[in-house]
């Protein structure tokens, strides 16, 4: 019997998603890497194919038809998904609610909330049928605590926490594990996207050591490698310099 597991990771082309792919490959987990940047997917696939079996899917999680088509078209060897990492997410803008940009709001809700739901909807039926599987939703400390000018981004991540809890309840009869991993400040392209390439992004991680994508990837692998009777339900992680969403000790 083949005991090798297959994991599907959204947002696999950078940051936490890419780091998780590397950690999983090291542990021999087969990978389905999803992202919008084909060149990056190709590069990562090439690098990790030396360690494990890798398939890549190029689609936007916020496009429900594209999600369904991509997952339905998976080759036979990759059809059984044991682990789903809902990692694709974004933050756009840091504005007071009265100054907020509606396009930014749409982008955050479409990817962080609806995208997570679309991908989950496409994969959960095979897990319920087999009565096994593990879903890990990458939330944020912003899903635990609202901070100034975080309004809609924080709302989207609070939604991720609520959806995760709802999933855990609804999927409990099927023995499916559901986990939320909620990191604080992680040094990725996140701030470049949020500040739309503005130089302000470079200052976000100055004067202290932020979490690195690999730190979060290690926590994700810890969650998926627990014994069958153990489910890490909810994990909040900060770098040592961070005490809350607004308190960071800088040099």
Secondary structure as GFF3:
##gff-version 3
##sequence-region A 1 251
A	DSSP	beta_strand	6	9	.	.	.	ID=ss1
A	DSSP	alpha_helix	15	26	.	.	.	ID=ss2
A	DSSP	beta_strand	30	35	.	.	.	ID=ss3
A	DSSP	alpha_helix	38	48	.	.	.	ID=ss4
A	DSSP	beta_strand	54	58	.	.	.	ID=ss5
A	DSSP	alpha_helix	64	72	.	.	.	ID=ss6
A	DSSP	three_ten_helix	76	78	.	.	.	ID=ss7
A	DSSP	beta_strand	83	86	.	.	.	ID=ss8
A	DSSP	three_ten_helix	97	99	.	.	.	ID=ss9
A	DSSP	alpha_helix	102	108	.	.	.	ID=ss10
A	DSSP	pi_helix	109	115	.	.	.	ID=ss11
A	DSSP	alpha_helix	116	130	.	.	.	ID=ss12
A	DSSP	beta_strand	134	138	.	.	.	ID=ss13
A	DSSP	three_ten_helix	141	143	.	.	.	ID=ss14
A	DSSP	alpha_helix	151	170	.	.	.	ID=ss15
A	DSSP	three_ten_helix	172	174	.	.	.	ID=ss16
A	DSSP	beta_strand	177	183	.	.	.	ID=ss17
A	DSSP	alpha_helix	190	194	.	.	.	ID=ss18
A	DSSP	alpha_helix	200	203	.	.	.	ID=ss19
A	DSSP	alpha_helix	213	224	.	.	.	ID=ss20
A	DSSP	beta_strand	234	237	.	.	.	ID=ss21
###
